[in-house]
Structure formats: structure tokens, C-alpha cells
Amino acid sequence: MTTPPIVILDNGAYSIKAGISGIDSEPRIFPNSIARARNEKKVYVSDEIDQCKDLSGIVYRRPFERGMLVNWDAEKIVWDRIFSSSGLNINPAESSLLVTEPYFNLPNIAETYDQMVFEEYEFQSYFRCTPAALIPYGGLFENEFGVSPECTIIIDVGYSYTHVIPLRDGQIIWEHVKRIDVGGKLLTNHLKHLISFRQWNMIDQTHVVNDVREACGYVSMDWKKDLELCKQDPKNNPIVQEYVLPDFSSRSSSRTGYIRSGPNAKLPEVTQKNGDQNSTNGNGNAKKYVEDEEEQILVMGNERFTGPELLFNPSDIGLKQSGLPETILHVISMMPEELRGMYWAHIGIFGGLGNIEALGERLERDLQALCPVDYEIGIYEAFDPASPPYVAATSLTASDIYLSTYPVTKSEYQEYGSSICRRRFGGPIYNVNPPGFTSGEISGEIDEDERERRYAMGLESKKGKGSGKRKDEELGEEEVISGNWGGRRRRGGGGLL
């Protein structure tokens, strides 16, 4: 029997990192949304959004809301696009699927995953887990001995939220996972309001503002000093940038914005005003950039760093939560004392917001003030912060024992339903006793309301009474380690190693 191709979907709220194990070593990025331009009737699905002629007023419809997949109609349209010949070009009925799910995924939403995978797409088998659960199989923490550490702290800086996740022996310690309600969506909305209040009305231009945030944003190493610099001379200081907004008119030759002056300034390719050919000199080099008199300039001063600062001080906008360094300190303080040193030395960052300039440096500096003197701080980052879960998934699926150990097959689902998925894939429900429930056997009869609550929490099968007691699945002990895929390591006392 031939081995089916394994499709990997890192199903994020903002984008889906997809590929086929053994073929796509790097993920293919698909926006997880459908969109419609205000002046067009056409609906764009996922990567078709790039074909839209006017991105300034584009309206998004996303499957995820507040970190949970709630709009399966939209998600199915996106998945159809990914599986089609325009995407991965695979036949689900002849493939196996590995898909990621949100942290603390609700049982009824998890059950919908199972139904979509087996009943709608008819995959042969599938495995579902959170992105952090895949990290131990990758190379984010890899050392010179090729062995992953036993105790790690994972920081998933995502689109909806930021999670701080402790792992021990490759397993998530769910009772100590913490969430900060700051993500890419909040930072983009925050910047939209700042720009609309101070300069241009861009409250409806989510796509353009998101590009501005990604191009100009950075984490300040001295927030008060940078704020004072911008206050003293708003138009002439080492922080301010002039960002040229994209022009989506029919006569424009450039549909992307760029930084015209200031740090990281990069001018676009030169084009002649009355033609589409590049203007070059005799040596084939581009001539100097000619400024367009009708350019709309966005001056980015303290707007560059006030948004990312919310990761460290959520109280700036009224969120009654601790910042990222304090949350990490709290999570590590809940670990056994003899293991805390290992947690301090292995802190990894991934997620779409992980590419903000100076995020790792600022986090390391703030943690130095909180870390006991006996411990050493180690910050691990990836050159592409969005790819570690996908790369780790390719390593996991390359193992000989993967298909026989991890996924649930279609025949198993048809026989046992979603209960086999709940038992096989696990999750926080099996590590924490919810309020109103007890662990172990249930003595005596339970009424229908109690049975319904237990079933909703995933503690009891839909068929029969069940006992509410989980039987641990025996997993293979083979350790899957990937090679060095391009991460960088920063230690507490120096630069990059």
C-alpha cells in the first residue's frame, strides 16, 4: 500500500501556511480571508486578493473571530482554493491532513473540524494539534548536540492574541498557559485610529494600514526617550519616516507604498511618467527617483513604536493585563524550582508579529531585570517567525511512525465518531478539571443535563454513558529532530551565536 501524501495546514487566523510534506520545504502562504472591493462586485478568495485593483477600500470577511474559527462557510471557500489546482493541487480523498487549531479550542468547534475533514473533504486520516505542540519536533531550540531541551517557554505572537506556553518533555502544561489580548489585529486597528485622528482618514483602509505597520513598526528600547525626541521636533528627528501611500488609480504605475525618507528608506523602481518602461542610463542603471507631485505622504513618528509597546504595556489602552515580560516571569514562577533555570534559558518566539524590529532585544533586556541572578536568559528566534510550526510539522510527518501513531483514520472516525479524536489529540480538557466536574470514575447515575455538559466538555462519548475517564494513548517514543533550518539564538550576555 502506497503512503498517501501528507498535507500540512498551519491554519492561522491571518494566513495559512500550507504545503505537502516532503515536497514543500518552505510553506506557501495563503491569506485566510475572502474579500470584496467597495467599487467591484467580484469576490476574491485568499491569494486572489492580490489581483484586486483597489486595495484601499477592500472589505474582509475572515473565518476567525477572537481567535476561534467560527465561520466555516468562509473557511471552506478558502480551503477549497488551497486544495484546488491553483493551490496545492491535491485530492483530499487520497491524502492525509495535519492541521493546527487555536489554543483552548472549544469542544464543539473541534468537533466541527472533525466533521469537515472526514465528512466534507473525506481525507484518509488527519491529525490536529496546536502550533506550539509542533515546536519540539523542529529546530527552533536546536543546539550543537542536535537535542531539543526538555523544558521550554514558547511565545506565540499571533493575529488575535499572544500566548505564553510552557512545555515539558514536548507536552504543553495547559494549566499554566497564559494569554495576552494583544495581537496583530489590535495593533493594526490601534494604528488606524492614530493615523485617522492625526493625519489621513484611513479607518476603512485596513489593508494599507497593515502594510504601513509592517514596514514602519518597531519596538522601542527606550520608550520615554523616543517619545520625547518625537515631541521636541516631530518632523526632523532620527525616528520619523515619510511613508508614501499607494496610488490605486488607473494611471498609477505603483500599487505598493514605500518609505521615502528616514530609517530603512527604500525608493521604488524608477519608471518614466509617460511610459511603462524603466528609465535607465547607458550603463543599464536606474536613474534617480523623480518625485510625484501628487504623492500622499504619511508622516510616521511616535506611531512607529506606540503600537508594539502594547505588547509590553497593555495598560496603555486600558487592558488590565500584565505585559509580556511579567507574564513570562509568572509562568516560570509556577514551574518546579529545580526546572526554572532551564525555562529561563529556552524562550522561543514565533508568530506573525515576531518579525517586529527589536522585539527579541527588548524582551531580553526587560527579562534581565526580572530573572534571578543564578539563571541565564536565552532568547531563540527564527529568521521567518511565521514558519516554525510548519517546518516542525514537516519533520514530524517525515518520521516512519507518524502515520501509524498520530492521525485518526477515516474508518476509526466512522466507527467511533469525534470521541476518538478527543481522546487521540488531547488538549487542555484532559489536563485541567473544569469547574463542576471531577476526575476519575463517576459513581451512580447522572442526569441528562449533567451528561450533556460532560459531552460538551469532551469528557464523555455521545454514545452510551461512558465513564468520563480518559485512557491515555500510547505514543511512539522515537524523537524526531530536524536540522538547522535558519534560526538564530541570542544569549543573555552577548550578541547572536
C-alpha positions in Angstrom: 0.0 0.0 0.0 1.4 3.4 -1.0 1.9 6.1 1.5 -0.6 8.9 1.0 0.7 12.5 0.6 0.5 14.4 3.8 -0.9 17.9 3.6 0.1 20.4 6.2 -2.1 23.4 7.1 -0.9 25.8 9.8 -4.3 27.3 9.9 -3.7 30.8 11.4 -6.3 33.5 11.8 -4.5 35.9 9.4 -2.8 33.5 7.0 -2.5 29.8 6.3 1.0 28.3 5.9 0.4 25.3 3.7 2.4 22.7 1.8 2.9 19.0 1.1 5.3 17.1 3.4 8.4 16.0 1.6 7.8 18.4 -1.4 7.4 21.9 0.1 10.3 22.5 2.4 9.1 26.1 2.9 5.4 26.9 3.4 3.2 28.5 0.8 1.4 31.5 2.3 -2.4 31.9 1.7 -4.3 34.7 3.3 -7.1 33.2 5.4 -9.9 35.5 4.3 -12.2 36.4 1.4 -12.6 40.0 0.4 -14.5 42.3 -1.8 -13.6 45.8 -3.1 -16.1 48.5 -2.5 -16.2 49.5 -6.2 -16.3 46.0 -7.6 -18.8 43.1 -7.4 -16.2 40.4 -7.6 -15.3 38.4 -4.5 -11.6 37.5 -4.0 -10.6 34.3 -2.2 -7.3 34.0 -0.3 -4.3 34.7 -2.7 -6.7 36.1 -5.3 -6.8 39.3 -3.2 -3.5 40.4 -4.9 -5.5 40.7 -8.2 -7.8 43.4 -6.7 -7.2 46.7 -8.5 -8.1 48.9 -5.5 -6.9 47.6 -2.1 -7.6 50.9 -0.3 -11.3 50.1 0.4 -11.3 46.3 0.4 -13.6 44.7 2.9 -12.5 41.4 4.5 -14.5 38.5 5.8 -12.4 36.3 8.0 -13.2 32.8 9.3 -11.7 33.6 12.7 -13.2 35.9 15.3 -11.4 36.5 18.7 -9.0 33.6 18.0 -11.7 31.0 17.3 -12.8 29.5 13.9 -16.5 30.4 13.9 -17.2 31.0 10.2 -16.9 27.6 8.5 -18.6 28.8 5.3 -15.8 31.2 4.7 -13.1 28.7 5.8 -14.4 26.1 3.4 -14.1 28.5 0.5 -10.5 29.3 1.5 -9.7 25.6 1.9 -11.2 24.8 -1.5 -8.9 27.3 -3.1 -5.9 25.9 -1.3 -6.7 22.3 -2.3 -7.5 23.2 -5.9 -5.2 23.2 -8.9 -4.5 26.9 -8.2 -3.1 26.0 -4.8 -1.6 22.7 -3.7 -3.4 20.6 -6.4 -4.3 17.7 -4.2 -7.1 15.2 -3.9 -8.3 15.1 -0.3 -9.7 11.6 -0.6 -6.2 10.3 -1.4 -4.3 12.4 1.2 -3.7 12.7 4.9 -4.0 16.0 6.7 -2.2 17.7 9.6 -3.9 20.9 10.7 -3.3 23.3 13.6 -6.1 24.6 15.9 -6.4 27.5 18.3 -5.3 27.2 21.9 -8.1 26.3 24.3 -10.2 25.3 21.3 -13.9 24.8 22.2 -15.1 21.2 22.0 -17.9 21.9 19.7 -15.6 23.8 17.3 -13.1 20.9 17.5 -15.9 18.5 16.6 -16.7 20.7 13.5 -13.0 20.3 12.4 -13.5 16.5 12.5 -16.7 16.7 10.5 -15.2 19.0 7.8 -12.1 16.9 7.4 -13.8 13.5 7.2 -17.4 14.2 6.0 -16.9 17.2 3.7 -13.4 16.6 2.3 -13.1 12.8 3.1 -9.4 12.8 3.9 -7.9 9.3 4.6 -6.6 10.4 8.0 -5.8 13.6 9.9 -4.0 14.9 13.0 -5.0 18.1 14.8 -2.9 20.0 17.3 -1.9 23.5 18.4 1.1 25.2 16.8 3.2 25.2 20.0 2.8 21.4 20.2 4.7 21.0 17.0 7.7 23.2 18.0 9.6 20.4 19.9 9.8 18.5 16.6 11.5 21.4 14.8 14.8 23.2 15.1 13.9 26.4 16.9 15.8 25.3 20.1 18.4 23.0 18.4 21.9 23.0 19.9 25.2 21.7 18.7 24.3 18.2 20.0 21.1 18.0 17.9 18.9 17.5 21.0 15.9 19.7 22.0 15.7 20.9 25.6 13.2 19.2 27.9 11.8 22.5 29.3 10.9 25.4 27.1 8.7 28.6 27.0 7.0 29.3 23.7 5.7 32.7 22.9 3.2 32.7 20.1 2.7 36.3 19.0 -0.3 35.9 16.7 -3.0 37.8 14.9 -5.6 37.6 17.6 -3.7 37.1 20.8 -0.3 36.5 22.3 0.2 33.2 24.2 2.9 32.2 26.6 3.1 28.4 26.7 5.3 26.2 28.9 6.3 22.8 27.6 7.9 19.9 29.4 9.1 16.8 27.6 7.3 18.1 24.5 3.9 18.3 26.2 2.1 21.6 26.8 1.4 22.3 30.5 -2.1 23.7 29.9 -2.9 24.9 33.4 -0.1 27.4 33.2 -0.7 28.7 29.6 -1.4 32.5 29.7 -2.9 34.8 27.1 -2.4 38.5 26.5 -5.2 40.1 24.5 -2.8 41.9 22.1 -2.1 40.7 18.6 -1.6 41.9 15.1 -5.3 42.8 14.6 -5.3 45.1 17.7 -2.1 46.8 16.6 -3.4 47.5 13.1 -6.7 48.9 14.5 -4.8 51.0 17.0 -2.6 52.5 14.2 -5.7 53.1 12.1 -7.2 55.3 14.8 -4.0 57.2 15.4 -3.5 58.0 11.7 -7.2 58.9 11.2 -7.1 61.2 14.2 -3.8 62.9 13.3 -3.4 62.9 9.5 -5.5 61.0 6.9 -8.9 59.3 7.4 -7.8 55.6 6.9 -10.4 54.0 9.2 -11.6 51.8 6.4 -8.3 51.0 4.8 -7.2 48.0 6.8 -5.0 46.5 4.1 -3.0 49.7 3.6 -2.6 50.4 7.3 -1.4 46.8 7.9 1.3 47.3 5.3 2.3 50.6 7.0 2.5 48.9 10.4 4.7 46.0 9.0 7.0 48.4 7.1 7.5 51.1 9.8 6.8 49.5 13.2 9.5 48.7 15.7 9.8 48.0 19.4 11.5 50.9 21.3 14.4 50.1 23.6 13.8 53.4 25.5 10.1 54.4 25.1 10.3 57.7 27.0 13.4 58.9 25.2 12.0 58.1 21.8 8.7 59.8 22.7 10.5 62.9 23.8 12.5 63.0 20.6 9.3 62.9 18.5 7.7 65.5 20.7 10.6 68.1 20.5 10.8 68.1 16.7 8.0 66.0 15.1 9.2 66.4 11.5 13.0 66.3 11.9 14.4 63.6 14.2 16.2 60.2 13.8 12.9 58.3 14.2 10.5 59.9 11.8 9.7 58.3 8.4 7.9 59.6 5.4 5.7 56.8 4.0 4.3 57.3 0.5 0.8 55.8 0.4 0.0 53.5 -2.6 -1.9 55.0 -5.5 -4.6 52.7 -6.9 -5.7 55.0 -9.7 -5.6 53.7 -13.2 -2.8 56.0 -14.3 -0.5 54.9 -11.4 2.4 52.5 -12.1 2.9 51.6 -8.4 0.3 49.9 -6.2 2.6 49.5 -3.2 3.6 52.0 -0.6 7.2 52.7 0.4 9.4 54.6 2.8 10.6 57.7 1.1 12.8 59.1 3.8 14.1 58.3 7.3 15.3 55.0 8.7 15.1 52.0 6.3 14.1 54.3 3.4 13.9 52.4 0.1 12.7 54.1 -3.1 10.8 52.1 -5.7 12.0 51.2 -9.2 12.1 54.3 -11.4 9.6 54.5 -14.2 9.0 57.2 -16.7 5.9 59.3 -16.2 4.7 58.9 -19.7 5.5 55.2 -20.2 5.8 51.8 -18.7 9.5 51.2 -19.5 12.1 51.6 -16.8 14.2 54.7 -17.2 17.9 53.7 -17.4 21.2 55.3 -18.3 23.8 54.0 -20.7 25.2 51.5 -18.2 21.8 50.0 -17.6 21.5 51.5 -14.1 18.2 53.1 -13.0 18.2 56.9 -12.9 17.4 58.9 -9.8 13.9 58.8 -8.4 11.6 61.5 -9.7 9.1 62.7 -7.1 5.4 62.7 -8.0 3.7 65.9 -7.1 0.5 64.1 -6.2 2.0 61.7 -3.7 0.2 61.3 -0.4 2.7 61.3 2.4 2.1 59.7 5.8 4.5 61.0 8.5 5.3 58.2 10.9 6.8 59.5 14.2 5.8 58.0 17.5 3.2 56.0 15.7 6.0 53.6 14.8 6.5 52.3 18.3 3.4 53.2 20.3 1.6 50.2 18.9 4.2 47.5 19.5 4.7 48.9 23.0 1.3 47.5 23.9 2.9 44.0 24.0 4.9 45.2 27.0 2.4 47.6 28.5 -1.2 46.6 27.6 -2.5 49.0 30.3 -1.7 51.9 27.9 -5.1 51.3 26.3 -6.9 50.1 29.4 -6.2 46.4 29.3 -5.9 45.1 32.9 -3.2 42.6 32.0 0.5 42.2 32.6 3.0 42.8 29.8 4.9 40.1 28.0 8.0 40.0 30.4 5.9 39.9 33.5 3.7 37.2 32.1 6.8 35.1 31.3 8.0 35.6 34.8 4.7 34.5 36.2 4.6 31.3 34.1 8.1 30.3 35.0 7.4 31.0 38.7 4.7 28.4 38.6 7.2 25.7 37.4 9.1 23.4 39.9 12.1 25.4 41.3 14.6 22.9 40.1 13.5 23.4 36.5 13.2 27.1 36.3 16.7 27.6 35.1 16.1 25.5 32.1 12.9 27.5 31.3 14.8 30.8 31.6 17.4 29.5 29.2 15.0 28.4 26.5 12.5 31.1 25.5 11.4 30.8 21.9 9.4 33.4 19.8 7.3 32.7 16.7 4.2 34.0 15.1 3.3 36.7 12.6 4.2 39.5 14.9 7.6 38.0 15.7 9.1 40.0 12.8 8.7 43.3 14.5 12.1 45.0 14.7 13.9 44.7 18.0 11.3 42.5 19.7 13.8 40.0 20.9 16.3 42.6 22.1 13.7 44.4 24.1 12.3 41.2 25.6 15.8 40.1 26.6 16.6 43.4 28.3 13.3 43.5 30.2 13.7 39.9 31.3 17.2 40.7 32.7 15.6 42.9 35.3 13.2 40.1 36.3 15.4 37.0 36.1 17.2 35.7 39.2 21.0 36.2 39.1 21.6 32.5 39.2 19.9 31.9 35.9 20.9 32.7 32.3 18.4 34.0 29.7 18.2 32.5 26.3 16.0 34.0 23.6 15.5 31.9 20.4 14.1 33.5 17.2 13.6 32.3 13.7 14.5 34.3 10.6 11.0 33.8 9.4 8.9 33.9 12.6 5.7 32.6 10.9 7.3 29.3 9.6 8.5 27.3 12.7 5.2 25.3 13.2 5.2 24.4 9.5 8.8 23.4 9.5 8.4 21.3 12.6 5.4 19.6 11.1 7.4 18.6 8.0 9.9 17.0 10.4 7.2 15.2 12.4 5.5 13.9 9.2 8.8 12.6 7.8 9.0 10.1 10.7 8.3 6.5 9.8 6.0 6.1 12.8 3.8 9.2 12.1 1.0 7.7 10.0 0.7 4.7 12.2 0.7 6.6 15.5 -0.6 10.2 15.3 -3.5 10.6 12.9 -7.1 9.3 13.2 -8.1 7.4 10.2 -11.4 7.8 8.4 -12.5 4.2 9.4 -11.8 5.0 13.0 -13.9 8.2 12.8 -16.8 6.3 11.1 -16.8 3.8 13.9 -16.3 6.0 17.0 -17.1 9.5 15.8 -15.4 12.6 17.3 -14.8 10.9 20.6 -11.8 9.1 19.1 -10.4 12.5 18.0 -10.9 13.9 21.5 -9.1 11.0 23.1 -6.3 10.8 20.5 -5.5 14.5 20.1 -6.0 15.5 23.8 -5.9 19.2 24.8 -6.5 21.3 27.9 -9.7 19.4 28.7 -7.7 16.4 29.7 -5.2 18.3 31.9 -7.5 20.6 33.9 -10.6 19.6 35.7 -13.3 22.1 34.7 -15.5 23.7 37.4 -18.3 21.3 38.3 -16.5 18.2 37.1 -14.5 15.6 39.0 -11.7 13.4 37.7 -11.9 9.6 37.7 -15.0 7.4 37.6 -18.5 8.8 38.1 -20.3 6.7 40.7 -24.0 6.2 40.3 -26.4 7.5 37.7 -26.1 11.0 36.2 -29.0 13.0 34.8 -29.3 14.1 31.2 -28.3 17.7 31.8 -25.0 16.6 33.5 -24.4 14.1 30.7 -24.9 16.9 28.1 -22.5 19.2 29.9 -19.9 16.4 30.1 -20.3 15.7 26.5 -19.9 19.4 25.6 -16.6 19.5 27.5 -15.4 16.4 25.8 -15.4 14.2 28.9 -18.0 11.7 27.7 -18.8 9.9 24.4 -22.0 10.7 22.7 -22.9 7.0 22.6 -23.5 5.2 25.9 -22.9 6.5 29.4 -19.2 6.5 29.4 -17.1 7.0 32.5 -15.5 10.4 31.8 -12.1 8.8 32.4 -9.6 9.2 29.7 -7.4 6.4 28.6 -4.0 7.7 27.6 -2.9 6.8 24.1 0.4 5.1 23.8 2.6 7.2 21.6 5.8 6.2 20.0 9.0 7.2 21.8 11.0 8.0 18.7 12.3 11.5 18.8 12.1 13.5 15.6 14.7 16.2 15.3 15.1 18.5 12.3 18.2 20.0 11.0 19.4 23.6 11.4 16.7 25.4 9.3 17.9 29.0 9.9 17.1 30.0 13.5 19.2 32.4 15.5 20.0 32.3 19.2 20.6 35.2 21.5 22.0 34.6 24.9 21.7 37.0 27.8 25.2 38.2 27.9 26.0 39.0 24.3 25.0 39.0 20.7 24.0 36.4 18.2 25.5 32.9 18.4 
